Amino acid sequence: MATRVGLTYAWRDEITYVVVADENYRPGVGDILYVKVGSGYVLLQVSGFEGEIPIATTSFLAREGASQYSYGVEKAMLAKTKPLFEIREVRSGNEVKKVVMRPSQPPPLDVPVYLLKGGDDESESIMSLLSSKIPRSEEGAVPVAWLRAGIASVKELMPEKYFRNACLRLSLHDMIPKHVLISGQTGSGKTTGVMGIITQWSRFGDEPISWVVADRHGEYSKRDFLEILSMALNLNERLRDSYRIYVYALKTNAERVESVREGRVLRREGGFDAASVNVYDVINVAELLTRDVSELLEVTSILATLIKNASETRITQRGESSTPQKPLQDREDRISESCVKIFVDDSDEPTGNLLALIPLITSNLVRHEGVGEREKAGVYKLLVNAGIYVNRLRDLRRIILSIFGWREKLENIVLDGGRRKVSVSVIDDSNSVFKVSPILKNPLELITLLKAIVSSAKEMSGNVGSYPWLSVKGGELSALTPSSLDLGEVVRSLDEGALLILDVSKLPLSLGDMVVISVLRRVFEERMRSGVEGVGVKPVVAVVSEEAPLYLSPEKVLSPYNVFARLAREGRKFRIGLVALSQIATMIEKQILANFNTLIALRTKHRADIAYLSDIGVPAEALPSLSDREGYIYTPDLSVSEPIPVYVPAYFDYGGEIREEYSKLIKSREGLSSGDSAVLRAVFGGVGEDEDSGG
């Protein structure tokens, strides 16, 4: 039965005052009331309240020790409300239909006011009508939130405040490329809310969306979320046969890649091959100045040229006999073409291995090639001719080692029966997620490579330095790459439709940034190469990023290489959207912030955020009091472009019904008893025993 709480009493500006006549009702900020106007309704949201006992206090104060103070005294209680929505009947031709609109006038005065309350038939009918009329179209829409009629400060109030059957449906496929911002203080439910949205898309989505999740805290990689997500996908007939879930658990101390298939989820643990990153990844992550970028590109270009000129194929092309006088492993001034590919990729771009070579060139070659002297030699002479001196090489060395988490390690080579010792600097990648070629870690192999580079430099500069390791016989170069993940393979999976979770929770911040930014740069540039028409046949890509101001603050977006800023500005054209999570929305640069078409505002007490959100209609008075995952959704993708009070369920809010539906599906497919459902869950895509292992 409808709960009548009072009468409309007065209007002042945008405020409609409601006299509270129900002694059992005390107005709460965020409560939604409604008024019947003809065959429609006007919904009012409580923004505050007033109350008083309109007589002099001395007329009713009791004597000391009296049991009653104000028996029978009249009280005045008012709720301050703002019109939220109007549901009105309109005629379209011969048809009469109901529409939802933003009220342009207040409700009549002196009419009954009712409380929207879960379980009440009329309230349920109003909210169901609201949820069906707000979306522009039902096509491709996914239920991502429940409409609410107030704040559920404790769990027991949820059935009264939340309308689970009145879902807010959004077309994620259309909404995501225009970017989504989810703001709220720590603990307001941003992450679990996003996980709930992904779960609902997995369950009801009719077109594939490729999700790239930068999982900084290891929350998206948890087994219970992945289990519910897998079941949701198996309930979706349109996606379950083709969609895949990949979890890349990145570790610094992994010597090889471990792959484990758990139902739908392929979990891969390990690090990336340094050959799969390049100089432009460093430029993106390090936010280098224009001068630094120019010098880094110059250094890598010179080293790449030296390595390519030292290859067996190039030497043959310069006119030498195509039949070497000695086997390749005995010709220390030459390297094979397969070794060249370790340092320069198929696109003729320097790889991460060549970047790792810069510190080693500085330590093992340049220091012996006339540093501080008038006459320069070898590689250093070539670099000086390009305007790059040792102090700049040391700066680049520091940047590269810091970004990749590499260290230089001094290895001693004992000669002449122990009477002489030669030291060579090699790369130690044990604390990095980017694993370099064995050539750069083995001192004898490195000497062979250095000799080939010195020989190539001699042809170009005419003289070389006096290197202490020159008399040491090097080792045979290994063309093998480490058992590591490939960034290109990660990116290619997104074109087929996949959920890609990059678990960087066990990495330092700089290494995590290197992984995430390297992946996103490739996704963006691949889409750019495909062109606007070419990306039309590829899935929408949703980039989920925690701590968005790390990449989108005013000082960060000044860099022209910032891939997050480029995605915010240009991603829409290429069907790439940001789903950015931030504790403080206003820390994001203003122009970038304006590119977010959809806002989900959760609990916050930050004054700048409250002011910003209230400017777009979010009630400022309600924001500090919201419970977990309670908030307001504002998006022009709805027919009413006003903030809508919602509860964004977490993935575990759907867990019970998904498990129940999944169990019924298993039984119906196999005709098994309930006792066998756990066995079949592993077969049909739940979390089961390992099916695949090894690199």
C-alpha positions as CSV (number, residue, x, y, z in Angstrom):
1,M,0.0,0.0,0.0
2,A,1.3,3.5,-0.9
3,T,2.8,5.4,2.1
4,R,1.4,8.9,2.3
5,V,3.8,11.1,4.2
6,G,2.4,14.7,3.7
7,L,1.2,17.5,1.5
8,T,2.9,19.9,-0.9
9,Y,3.1,23.2,1.1
10,A,5.1,25.9,-0.7
11,W,7.5,26.7,-3.6
12,R,10.6,28.7,-3.2
13,D,12.8,28.9,-6.3
14,E,13.5,25.3,-7.2
15,I,12.5,24.0,-3.8
16,T,9.1,22.4,-3.2
17,Y,8.3,22.2,0.5
18,V,6.4,19.2,1.8
19,V,4.6,19.2,5.1
20,V,5.4,15.9,6.9
21,A,2.1,14.6,8.2
22,D,3.1,11.1,9.0
23,E,4.6,10.9,12.5
24,N,6.4,7.7,11.6
25,Y,8.3,9.3,8.7
26,R,11.3,11.5,9.1
27,P,12.7,12.8,5.8
28,G,16.2,11.6,4.8
29,V,18.5,13.3,2.3
30,G,18.2,11.4,-1.0
31,D,14.7,10.0,-0.3
32,I,12.4,10.1,-3.3
33,L,8.8,11.1,-2.9
34,Y,6.1,11.3,-5.5
35,V,3.0,13.3,-6.3
36,K,0.1,12.1,-8.5
37,V,-0.7,14.7,-11.2
38,G,-3.6,13.5,-13.4
39,S,-2.6,10.1,-14.8
40,G,1.1,10.8,-14.3
41,Y,3.6,11.5,-11.5
42,V,6.1,14.0,-10.4
43,L,9.1,12.6,-8.5
44,L,10.7,14.7,-5.8
45,Q,14.1,14.1,-4.2
46,V,14.6,15.2,-0.6
47,S,17.5,17.7,-0.4
48,G,17.0,18.8,3.2
49,F,14.5,19.4,6.0
50,E,13.2,21.9,8.5
51,G,11.4,21.5,11.7
52,E,10.3,23.4,14.8
53,I,7.9,23.7,17.7
54,P,6.3,27.1,16.9
55,I,5.8,28.3,20.4
56,A,8.0,29.9,23.1
57,T,10.1,27.3,24.8
58,T,9.3,28.7,28.2
59,S,5.6,27.9,27.7
60,F,6.1,24.2,27.8
61,L,9.4,23.5,29.6
62,A,8.6,21.2,32.4
63,R,9.6,21.5,36.0
64,E,12.8,19.7,37.0
65,G,12.0,16.0,37.5
66,A,8.9,16.0,35.4
67,S,8.4,13.0,33.2
68,Q,7.0,14.8,30.2
69,Y,8.2,18.0,28.5
70,S,5.9,18.8,25.6
71,Y,2.9,16.6,25.6
72,G,0.3,17.7,23.0
73,V,2.5,20.5,21.6
74,E,2.0,21.2,17.9
75,K,5.1,20.6,15.7
76,A,5.9,21.9,12.2
77,M,8.0,19.5,10.0
78,L,9.0,20.3,6.4
79,A,10.9,18.3,3.8
80,K,12.8,20.4,1.2
81,T,12.6,18.7,-2.1
82,K,13.7,19.2,-5.7
83,P,11.7,17.9,-8.7
84,L,13.6,14.9,-10.2
85,F,11.5,13.4,-13.0
86,E,8.0,13.7,-14.4
87,I,6.1,10.9,-15.9
88,R,3.4,12.2,-18.1
89,E,0.9,10.9,-20.7
90,V,1.2,12.4,-24.2
91,R,-0.7,11.8,-27.4
92,S,1.2,10.7,-30.5
93,G,-1.3,10.5,-33.3
94,N,-3.9,8.1,-32.2
95,E,-1.7,6.6,-29.5
96,V,-1.4,7.7,-25.9
97,K,1.9,6.8,-24.3
98,K,3.8,7.7,-21.2
99,V,7.1,9.6,-21.3
100,V,9.7,10.5,-18.7
101,M,11.0,14.1,-18.7
102,R,12.8,16.6,-16.6
103,P,10.1,18.6,-14.7
104,S,9.8,22.2,-16.0
105,Q,7.3,23.2,-13.3
106,P,6.7,22.2,-9.7
107,P,3.8,19.9,-8.6
108,P,0.5,21.5,-7.5
109,L,0.2,22.7,-3.9
110,D,-1.9,21.1,-1.3
111,V,-1.8,17.6,-2.9
112,P,-0.8,14.4,-1.2
113,V,2.8,13.3,-1.3
114,Y,3.8,9.6,-1.1
115,L,7.1,7.9,-0.3
116,L,8.7,5.6,-2.9
117,K,9.3,2.4,-1.1
118,G,10.4,-1.0,-2.2
119,G,7.7,-3.7,-1.9
120,D,4.9,-1.2,-2.5
121,D,3.0,-2.0,-5.7
122,E,2.6,1.6,-6.9
123,S,6.2,2.4,-6.1
124,E,7.4,-0.7,-8.0
125,S,5.2,0.3,-10.9
126,I,6.6,3.8,-11.0
127,M,10.2,2.7,-10.9
128,S,9.6,0.0,-13.5
129,L,8.1,2.6,-15.8
130,L,11.0,4.9,-15.1
131,S,13.6,2.2,-15.9
132,S,11.8,1.3,-19.2
133,K,11.4,4.9,-20.4
134,I,14.9,6.4,-19.5
135,P,17.0,4.4,-22.0
136,R,16.9,5.7,-25.6
137,S,16.7,2.2,-27.0
138,E,16.6,-1.3,-25.6
139,E,18.8,-2.6,-28.4
140,G,22.1,-3.8,-27.0
141,A,21.3,-2.4,-23.5
142,V,22.8,-4.1,-20.5
143,P,21.3,-3.8,-16.9
144,V,24.2,-2.2,-15.0
145,A,22.5,-0.6,-12.0
146,W,19.3,-0.7,-9.9
147,L,17.2,2.4,-9.4
148,R,17.1,3.5,-5.8
149,A,14.8,5.7,-3.8
150,G,17.1,6.8,-1.0
151,I,20.2,5.8,1.0
152,A,20.4,2.4,2.6
153,S,22.7,3.2,5.5
154,V,22.5,-0.4,6.6
155,K,22.1,-3.6,4.7
156,E,18.6,-4.3,6.1
157,L,17.3,-1.1,4.4
158,M,18.3,-2.3,0.9
159,P,15.0,-4.0,0.0
160,E,13.2,-0.8,1.0
161,K,15.5,1.6,-0.9
162,Y,16.6,-0.4,-3.9
163,F,14.4,-1.5,-6.8
164,R,16.2,-4.6,-8.1
165,N,13.5,-5.2,-10.8
166,A,13.8,-1.6,-12.0
167,C,17.2,-1.8,-13.7
168,L,18.9,1.0,-15.5
169,R,19.9,-0.4,-18.9
170,L,22.8,1.2,-20.9
171,S,24.3,0.3,-24.2
172,L,27.9,-0.2,-23.2
173,H,28.8,-0.8,-26.8
174,D,27.9,2.8,-27.6
175,M,28.7,4.4,-24.3
176,I,32.2,3.2,-23.6
177,P,34.0,4.7,-26.7
178,K,32.8,8.1,-25.4
179,H,34.5,7.4,-22.1
180,V,33.2,6.7,-18.6
181,L,34.5,8.3,-15.3
182,I,33.7,6.7,-12.0
183,S,34.6,8.9,-9.0
184,G,34.4,8.3,-5.3
185,Q,36.5,8.2,-2.2
186,T,38.4,5.1,-1.1
187,G,36.0,2.4,-0.1
188,S,33.0,3.8,-2.0
189,G,32.9,0.7,-4.2
190,K,34.4,1.9,-7.5
191,T,36.3,-1.3,-8.3
192,T,33.6,-3.8,-7.3
193,G,31.0,-1.7,-9.1
194,V,33.1,-1.9,-12.4
195,M,33.5,-5.7,-11.8
196,G,29.7,-5.9,-11.5
197,I,29.2,-4.0,-14.8
198,I,31.7,-6.3,-16.6
199,T,29.8,-9.3,-15.1
200,Q,26.4,-8.0,-16.4
201,W,27.9,-7.4,-19.8
202,S,29.3,-10.9,-19.9
203,R,25.8,-12.2,-19.0
204,F,23.6,-10.0,-21.3
205,G,25.9,-8.4,-23.9
206,D,25.0,-9.1,-27.5
207,E,28.2,-7.8,-29.1
208,P,31.8,-8.5,-28.0
209,I,33.7,-5.9,-26.1
210,S,37.4,-6.3,-25.4
211,W,38.2,-5.2,-21.9
212,V,41.8,-4.2,-20.9
213,V,42.1,-4.0,-17.1
214,A,45.1,-2.5,-15.5
215,D,44.8,-4.5,-12.2
216,R,47.0,-2.5,-9.8
217,H,45.8,-4.2,-6.6
218,G,45.1,-7.8,-7.8
219,E,41.4,-7.5,-7.3
220,Y,40.2,-8.4,-10.8
221,S,42.5,-11.5,-10.7
222,K,40.7,-13.1,-7.7
223,R,39.3,-16.5,-8.2
224,D,35.8,-15.8,-7.0
225,F,35.3,-12.9,-9.5
226,L,36.7,-15.0,-12.4
227,E,34.4,-17.9,-11.4
228,I,31.3,-15.8,-11.4
229,L,32.4,-14.1,-14.7
230,S,33.0,-17.5,-16.4
231,M,29.5,-18.7,-15.4
232,A,28.0,-15.4,-16.6
233,L,29.7,-15.9,-20.0
234,N,28.4,-19.5,-20.2
235,L,24.9,-18.2,-19.8
236,N,25.3,-15.9,-22.7
237,E,24.6,-17.8,-25.9
238,R,25.9,-15.1,-28.1
239,L,29.4,-14.9,-26.5
240,R,30.2,-18.2,-24.8
241,D,31.6,-20.0,-27.8
242,S,34.1,-17.4,-28.8
243,Y,34.9,-15.1,-25.9
244,R,38.1,-15.7,-23.9
245,I,39.5,-14.4,-20.6
246,Y,43.3,-13.9,-20.1
247,V,45.0,-13.1,-16.9
248,Y,48.6,-12.1,-17.1
249,A,50.1,-12.3,-13.6
250,L,53.4,-10.5,-14.1
251,K,56.3,-11.3,-11.9
252,T,59.9,-10.2,-11.7
253,N,61.4,-13.4,-10.4
254,A,59.9,-15.8,-13.0
255,E,62.5,-17.6,-15.1
256,R,59.9,-19.0,-17.5
257,V,56.3,-18.6,-18.4
258,E,53.7,-20.8,-16.6
259,S,50.4,-21.2,-18.3
260,V,47.4,-22.7,-16.5
261,R,43.9,-23.0,-18.0
262,E,41.2,-22.8,-15.4
263,G,37.9,-23.4,-17.3
264,R,37.4,-20.3,-19.4
265,V,40.4,-18.5,-17.9
266,L,43.9,-18.8,-19.3
267,R,46.3,-17.6,-16.6
268,R,49.8,-16.9,-17.6
269,E,52.5,-16.0,-15.1
270,G,55.9,-14.6,-16.0
271,G,57.5,-11.6,-17.7
272,F,57.8,-10.1,-21.1
273,D,60.5,-10.6,-23.7
274,A,62.5,-7.3,-23.9
275,A,62.5,-7.8,-27.7
276,S,58.8,-7.1,-27.7
277,V,59.2,-3.5,-26.4
278,N,60.9,-0.7,-28.2
279,V,62.2,2.9,-27.8
280,Y,58.8,4.5,-28.2
281,D,57.6,2.6,-25.1
282,V,60.3,4.3,-23.1
283,I,59.5,7.7,-24.5
284,N,55.8,7.2,-23.4
285,V,56.6,6.0,-19.9
286,A,59.6,8.3,-19.1
287,E,57.8,11.5,-20.3
288,L,61.1,12.6,-21.8
289,L,61.7,16.2,-22.9
290,T,62.1,16.9,-26.6
291,R,65.9,17.0,-26.3
292,D,66.0,13.7,-24.5
293,V,63.8,12.1,-27.1
294,S,65.9,13.3,-29.9
295,E,69.1,12.1,-28.3
296,L,67.7,8.7,-27.4
297,L,66.5,8.2,-30.9
298,E,69.9,9.2,-32.2
299,V,71.8,6.8,-30.0
300,T,69.5,3.9,-30.8
301,S,69.8,4.7,-34.5
302,I,73.6,4.6,-34.4
303,L,73.7,1.4,-32.4
304,A,71.2,-0.2,-34.7
305,T,73.2,0.7,-37.7
306,L,76.4,-0.7,-36.2
307,I,74.7,-4.0,-35.4
308,K,73.1,-4.3,-38.8
309,N,76.4,-3.5,-40.5
310,A,78.0,-6.3,-38.5
311,S,75.7,-8.9,-39.7
312,E,76.9,-11.7,-41.9
313,T,74.3,-10.8,-44.6
314,R,75.5,-7.1,-44.7
315,I,79.1,-8.1,-44.9
316,T,78.4,-10.4,-47.8
317,Q,76.4,-7.7,-49.5
318,R,79.4,-5.3,-49.2
319,G,81.4,-7.6,-51.4
320,E,83.1,-10.2,-49.3
321,S,83.1,-13.8,-50.2
322,S,79.7,-15.4,-49.5
323,T,81.6,-18.3,-48.0
324,P,83.2,-17.3,-44.7
325,Q,86.8,-18.3,-44.2
326,K,85.8,-19.6,-40.7
327,P,82.6,-20.8,-39.2
328,L,80.4,-18.0,-38.0
329,Q,81.0,-18.8,-34.4
330,D,84.7,-18.2,-34.9
331,R,84.2,-14.9,-36.7
332,E,83.9,-12.5,-33.8
333,D,83.4,-9.5,-36.1
334,R,80.2,-10.9,-37.5
335,I,76.8,-11.8,-36.1
336,S,74.0,-13.8,-37.7
337,E,70.9,-12.2,-39.1
338,S,68.8,-13.9,-36.4
339,C,70.9,-12.2,-33.7
340,V,70.3,-8.9,-35.4
341,K,66.5,-9.4,-35.0
342,I,67.1,-9.6,-31.2
343,F,68.1,-5.9,-31.3
344,V,66.2,-4.5,-34.3
345,D,62.7,-5.8,-35.1
346,D,61.0,-6.5,-38.4
347,S,59.9,-2.9,-38.7
348,D,63.5,-1.8,-38.3
349,E,62.8,-0.3,-34.9
350,P,65.2,-0.8,-31.9
351,T,63.9,-3.3,-29.4
352,G,64.3,-3.4,-25.6
353,N,67.4,-5.4,-26.0
354,L,69.1,-2.6,-27.9
355,L,68.0,-0.2,-25.2
356,A,69.6,-2.5,-22.6
357,L,72.8,-2.4,-24.7
358,I,73.1,1.4,-24.1
359,P,74.3,1.1,-20.5
360,L,76.7,-1.8,-21.5
361,I,78.1,0.2,-24.4
362,T,78.7,3.1,-22.0
363,S,80.4,0.9,-19.4
364,N,82.3,-1.5,-21.7
365,L,83.2,0.6,-24.7
366,V,82.8,4.4,-24.3
367,R,84.9,4.6,-21.2
368,H,87.9,3.3,-23.2
369,E,87.3,5.4,-26.3
370,G,88.8,8.8,-25.4
371,V,86.5,10.1,-22.7
372,G,88.1,13.3,-21.4
373,E,90.7,13.2,-24.2
374,R,91.0,15.3,-27.3
375,E,91.0,12.3,-29.7
376,K,87.8,10.1,-29.6
377,A,87.6,6.6,-31.0
378,G,85.2,3.9,-32.0
379,V,81.6,4.1,-31.0
380,Y,82.1,7.2,-28.9
381,K,83.6,9.1,-31.8
382,L,80.4,8.3,-33.8
383,L,78.3,9.5,-30.9
384,V,80.3,12.7,-30.4
385,N,80.0,13.4,-34.1
386,A,76.2,13.3,-33.5
387,G,76.5,15.7,-30.6
388,I,76.1,13.2,-27.8
389,Y,78.7,13.2,-25.0
390,V,79.3,10.9,-22.2
391,N,77.3,12.9,-19.7
392,R,74.2,12.5,-21.8
393,L,74.9,8.8,-22.3
394,R,75.0,8.4,-18.5
395,D,71.7,10.2,-18.2
396,L,70.1,7.8,-20.8
397,R,71.7,4.9,-19.0
398,R,70.1,5.9,-15.7
399,I,66.7,6.4,-17.4
400,I,66.7,3.0,-19.1
401,L,67.8,1.1,-16.1
402,S,65.3,2.8,-13.9
403,I,62.3,2.3,-16.2
404,F,62.9,-1.4,-16.9
405,G,64.1,-2.3,-13.4
406,W,67.4,-3.6,-14.8
407,R,70.8,-3.4,-13.0
408,E,74.4,-3.5,-14.3
409,K,76.4,-6.3,-12.8
410,L,80.2,-6.7,-13.1
411,E,81.4,-10.1,-14.1
412,N,85.0,-11.2,-13.8
413,I,86.7,-13.4,-16.4
414,V,89.9,-15.2,-15.1
415,L,92.7,-15.5,-17.7
416,D,96.2,-17.0,-17.8
417,G,95.6,-19.6,-15.1
418,G,94.3,-17.1,-12.6
419,R,97.1,-14.5,-13.1
420,R,94.9,-12.0,-14.8
421,K,91.3,-10.9,-14.5
422,V,89.1,-9.0,-16.9
423,S,85.8,-7.3,-15.8
424,V,82.8,-6.9,-18.1
425,S,79.5,-5.2,-17.2
426,V,76.4,-7.3,-18.0
427,I,72.6,-6.8,-17.5
428,D,70.9,-8.3,-14.4
429,D,67.2,-8.6,-15.1
430,S,66.2,-10.6,-12.0
431,N,64.3,-7.6,-10.6
432,S,62.6,-6.8,-13.9
433,V,59.5,-8.1,-15.6
434,F,61.2,-7.4,-19.0
435,K,63.7,-10.2,-19.7
436,V,66.7,-9.5,-21.9
437,S,68.5,-11.8,-24.4
438,P,71.0,-14.2,-22.8
439,I,73.6,-12.4,-24.9
440,L,73.4,-9.4,-22.6
441,K,73.7,-11.5,-19.4
442,N,76.6,-13.8,-20.4
443,P,80.0,-12.0,-20.4
444,L,81.5,-14.2,-23.1
445,E,78.6,-13.8,-25.5
446,L,78.5,-10.1,-24.8
447,I,82.2,-9.9,-25.7
448,T,81.5,-11.5,-29.0
449,L,78.7,-8.9,-29.6
450,L,81.0,-6.0,-28.5
451,K,83.7,-7.1,-30.9
452,A,81.3,-7.2,-33.8
453,I,80.1,-3.6,-32.9
454,V,83.8,-2.4,-32.5
455,S,84.6,-3.9,-35.9
456,S,81.6,-2.2,-37.5
457,A,82.6,1.1,-35.8
458,K,86.1,0.8,-37.0
459,E,84.9,0.7,-40.6
460,M,82.9,3.9,-40.0
461,S,85.2,5.9,-37.7
462,G,88.7,4.6,-38.6
463,N,90.0,3.8,-35.2
464,V,88.9,2.1,-32.0
465,G,89.8,2.2,-28.3
466,S,92.0,-0.1,-26.2
467,Y,89.6,-2.5,-24.5
468,P,90.8,-4.8,-21.7
469,W,88.5,-7.6,-22.9
470,L,89.6,-7.5,-26.5
471,S,92.0,-10.4,-26.1
472,V,89.3,-12.6,-24.5
473,K,87.8,-15.2,-26.8
474,G,84.1,-14.6,-26.8
475,G,81.4,-17.2,-26.7
476,E,78.9,-18.4,-29.4
477,L,76.0,-16.0,-29.7
478,S,72.6,-17.5,-28.7
479,A,69.8,-16.6,-31.0
480,L,67.3,-18.0,-28.5
481,T,64.9,-15.6,-26.8
482,P,64.0,-16.1,-23.1
483,S,60.8,-18.0,-22.3
484,S,58.7,-14.9,-21.9
485,L,55.5,-13.3,-23.0
486,D,55.1,-11.3,-26.1
487,L,53.4,-7.9,-26.1
488,G,52.2,-8.4,-29.7
489,E,50.4,-11.6,-28.8
490,V,48.6,-9.8,-26.0
491,V,47.4,-7.0,-28.2
492,R,46.3,-9.4,-31.0
493,S,43.9,-11.2,-28.7
494,L,41.9,-8.1,-28.3
495,D,40.9,-8.0,-31.9
496,E,39.1,-11.3,-31.4
497,G,37.1,-10.2,-28.3
498,A,38.7,-10.9,-25.0
499,L,38.9,-9.8,-21.4
500,L,42.6,-9.1,-20.7
501,I,43.6,-8.6,-17.1
502,L,47.1,-7.2,-16.6
503,D,47.9,-8.1,-13.0
504,V,50.7,-5.7,-12.1
505,S,50.0,-5.8,-8.4
506,K,53.3,-7.5,-7.7
507,L,55.4,-4.9,-9.7
508,P,56.8,-1.5,-8.7
509,L,54.8,1.4,-10.0
510,S,57.2,2.3,-12.8
511,L,57.3,-1.3,-14.1
512,G,53.5,-1.6,-14.0
513,D,53.3,1.7,-15.9
514,M,55.7,0.3,-18.5
515,V,53.5,-2.8,-19.0
516,V,50.2,-1.0,-19.2
517,I,51.3,1.9,-21.4
518,S,53.2,-0.4,-23.8
519,V,50.1,-2.5,-24.3
520,L,47.8,0.5,-24.7
521,R,50.1,2.3,-27.1
522,R,50.1,-0.8,-29.4
523,V,46.3,-1.1,-29.2
524,F,45.9,2.6,-30.1
525,E,48.5,2.6,-32.9
526,E,47.2,-0.6,-34.4
527,R,43.7,0.9,-34.6
528,M,45.1,4.1,-36.1
529,R,46.8,2.1,-38.8
530,S,43.6,0.3,-39.6
531,G,41.8,3.6,-40.0
532,V,38.3,4.6,-39.0
533,E,36.7,2.3,-41.5
534,G,39.0,-0.6,-40.7
535,V,38.2,-0.6,-37.0
536,G,34.4,-0.8,-37.7
537,V,34.7,-4.6,-37.9
538,K,36.7,-4.9,-34.7
539,P,35.3,-5.0,-31.1
540,V,35.0,-2.0,-29.0
541,V,38.0,-1.8,-26.5
542,A,37.3,-0.7,-22.9
543,V,40.4,0.4,-21.0
544,V,39.8,0.1,-17.3
545,S,42.3,2.2,-15.3
546,E,42.4,2.7,-11.6
547,E,44.0,5.9,-10.2
548,A,43.3,7.8,-13.4
549,P,45.0,11.1,-12.3
550,L,48.3,9.2,-12.4
551,Y,48.1,9.6,-16.2
552,L,45.6,12.4,-16.7
553,S,46.6,15.2,-14.3
554,P,47.3,18.7,-15.8
555,E,51.1,18.2,-15.7
556,K,50.9,14.6,-17.2
557,V,48.8,15.5,-20.2
558,L,51.3,18.1,-21.4
559,S,53.4,15.3,-22.9
560,P,52.5,14.6,-26.6
561,Y,53.4,11.0,-26.0
562,N,50.9,10.4,-23.1
563,V,48.8,7.5,-24.5
564,F,46.0,8.0,-21.9
565,A,45.5,11.6,-23.0
566,R,45.5,10.6,-26.6
567,L,42.9,7.9,-25.9
568,A,40.7,10.5,-24.1
569,R,41.0,12.9,-27.1
570,E,41.0,10.5,-30.1
571,G,40.0,7.1,-28.8
572,R,36.4,7.5,-29.8
573,K,37.2,7.6,-33.5
574,F,38.9,4.2,-33.2
575,R,36.3,2.6,-30.8
576,I,38.6,2.7,-27.8
577,G,37.1,4.1,-24.6
578,L,38.5,4.8,-21.1
579,V,36.7,3.5,-18.0
580,A,38.6,5.7,-15.5
581,L,38.4,5.4,-11.8
582,S,39.5,8.2,-9.6
583,Q,39.2,9.2,-5.9
584,I,39.2,12.9,-6.9
585,A,37.7,13.6,-10.3
586,T,38.9,17.2,-10.4
587,M,42.5,16.2,-10.3
588,I,42.0,15.3,-14.0
589,E,42.9,18.0,-16.4
590,K,39.8,20.1,-17.3
591,Q,39.8,19.5,-21.1
592,I,40.3,15.8,-20.6
593,L,37.6,15.7,-18.0
594,A,35.2,17.3,-20.5
595,N,35.8,14.3,-22.8
596,F,34.1,11.9,-20.4
597,N,30.6,11.6,-21.6
598,T,29.3,9.4,-18.7
599,L,29.9,10.1,-15.0
600,I,29.2,7.7,-12.1
601,A,29.5,9.7,-8.9
602,L,29.8,7.7,-5.7
603,R,30.4,8.8,-2.1
604,T,32.8,11.7,-1.7
605,K,33.5,14.5,0.8
606,H,36.0,16.3,-1.4
607,R,34.7,19.9,-1.8
608,A,36.1,20.5,-5.3
609,D,34.5,17.2,-6.6
610,I,31.2,18.1,-4.9
611,A,31.1,21.5,-6.5
612,Y,32.0,20.0,-9.9
613,L,29.3,17.3,-9.7
614,S,26.7,19.6,-8.4
615,D,27.2,21.8,-11.5
616,I,25.9,19.0,-13.6
617,G,22.9,18.4,-11.3
618,V,24.2,15.8,-8.8
619,P,22.7,16.7,-5.4
620,A,25.7,18.0,-3.3
621,E,23.9,17.4,0.0
622,A,23.6,13.6,-0.7
623,L,27.2,12.8,-1.9
624,P,28.9,12.6,1.5
625,S,26.2,10.4,3.0
626,L,26.0,7.7,0.2
627,S,26.6,4.1,1.1
628,D,28.9,1.7,-0.8
629,R,28.2,1.7,-4.6
630,E,25.3,4.1,-4.2
631,G,25.6,7.0,-6.6
632,Y,24.3,9.0,-9.5
633,I,24.7,8.2,-13.2
634,Y,24.8,11.1,-15.6
635,T,25.0,10.4,-19.3
636,P,23.6,12.0,-22.4
637,D,23.0,8.5,-23.8
638,L,19.7,8.4,-21.8
639,S,16.6,10.1,-22.9
640,V,16.7,12.3,-19.7
641,S,20.1,13.9,-19.4
642,E,20.0,14.3,-15.6
643,P,21.8,12.5,-12.8
644,I,19.8,9.3,-11.9
645,P,20.1,7.9,-8.4
646,V,21.3,4.3,-8.6
647,Y,22.9,1.4,-6.8
648,V,25.7,-0.1,-8.9
649,P,25.8,-3.8,-7.8
650,A,29.1,-5.5,-7.2
651,Y,29.8,-8.8,-9.0
652,F,29.0,-10.7,-5.8
653,D,25.5,-9.2,-5.7
654,Y,24.8,-11.2,-8.8
655,G,26.7,-14.3,-7.5
656,G,23.7,-16.2,-6.1
657,E,21.4,-15.9,-9.1
658,I,24.2,-16.6,-11.6
659,R,25.2,-19.7,-9.8
660,E,21.6,-20.8,-9.6
661,E,21.0,-20.2,-13.3
662,Y,24.3,-21.9,-14.2
663,S,23.4,-25.0,-12.2
664,K,20.1,-25.2,-13.9
665,L,21.8,-24.9,-17.3
666,I,24.2,-27.7,-16.5
667,K,21.4,-30.0,-15.3
668,S,19.3,-29.3,-18.4
669,R,22.2,-30.0,-20.7
670,E,23.4,-33.1,-19.2
671,G,20.3,-34.4,-17.3
672,L,22.4,-34.9,-14.3
673,S,21.5,-34.9,-10.6
674,S,22.3,-31.9,-8.4
675,G,25.1,-33.9,-6.9
676,D,26.9,-34.0,-10.2
677,S,26.8,-30.3,-11.0
678,A,30.1,-29.6,-9.4
679,V,31.8,-32.1,-11.6
680,L,30.3,-30.7,-14.7
681,R,31.0,-27.2,-13.8
682,A,34.7,-27.8,-14.6
683,V,33.9,-29.4,-18.0
684,F,31.5,-26.6,-19.1
685,G,33.7,-23.6,-18.3
686,G,33.8,-23.1,-14.5
687,V,37.0,-23.1,-12.5
688,G,38.3,-26.6,-12.7
689,E,41.5,-28.5,-12.8
690,D,44.5,-27.4,-14.9
691,E,44.1,-28.4,-18.6
692,D,47.3,-26.7,-19.8
693,S,50.6,-26.0,-18.3
694,G,54.1,-25.0,-19.4
695,G,55.4,-22.2,-21.5
